[in-house]
Amino acid sequence: MQYFNSLPKVVYTDKNNNRTLYTNLMSRASVVPGVLNNILSFYEYDIQDQDTPEIVAHKYYGDINRFWIILYCNQINDPLWDWPLSSVKFQKYILNKYDGSNSGNLPSSVHHYEIIKQKNKFGFTKWNSRRMNNLFTRTIF
């Protein structure tokens, strides 16, 4: 078969010191590193909500069957989790993860409180408290 002729060969030596030439079926094709590092080799594109690799391939190549080029050049091995989720899918994922069986896991529940000590320009100390939800990160002061 022509495909297997293009794969690299490997020499295998058995326990009797016999050497046999085999086709390395585990080899993978890769993009030349110089191409991946060259910004002129790629189009800049911001993924929109509801975009899939097939939609992006259709926009750029006019063919949805070239989705693998989009995934391959962006080093995406698992399109289910490496590709950004749409807002609807992300919302479903969050609701399934924090299903409400434990009120502490709800995204809108209070995770913890923080007390912030601030000094104004006159040197007076002001104490503020803030509720922290499970989904939001802290503001750095």
Secondary structure, 3 states (H helix, E strand, C coil): CHHHHCCCEEEEECCCCCEEEEECCCCCCCCCHHHHHCHHHCCCCCCCCCCCHHHHHHHHHCCHHHHHHHHHHCCCCCHHHHCCCCHHHHHHHHHHHCCCCCHHHCCCCEEEEEEEEEECCCCCEEEEEEEEECCCCCCCC
